[in-house]
Amino acid sequence: MSTFLIASGVLSLIAMAFVVTPLLRVRDARNVDRRAANVALYRERLAELDAARAGG
């Protein structure tokens, strides 16, 4: 019985490590650059839609 408890405890810790590790990673600067690019594309598309609406 104790072998089962030890094994299940170890497997639970391993599973939790897989879940928690990505959550603890620090976001890098690439995410900021990606966000800035997305905002620029959004504004460009919005300007195109406004021009199309104004043009008829």
C-alpha positions, 0 to 999 in steps of 0.5 A: 500500500505504501509503495502505491502511495509513494508512486502516485505521489511521485507521479502527481509531482511530475504532473504538477511540474508539467502544468506549473512550469509554463505558468512560471516562465517569464514572458520575453520581449518577443511577445511585446513585439508581436503585440505591437505588430498586431496593434499596427495591423489592426489600426491599418485594417481599421483605416482601410475599413473607414476609407471604404465606408467613406468611399461608399 
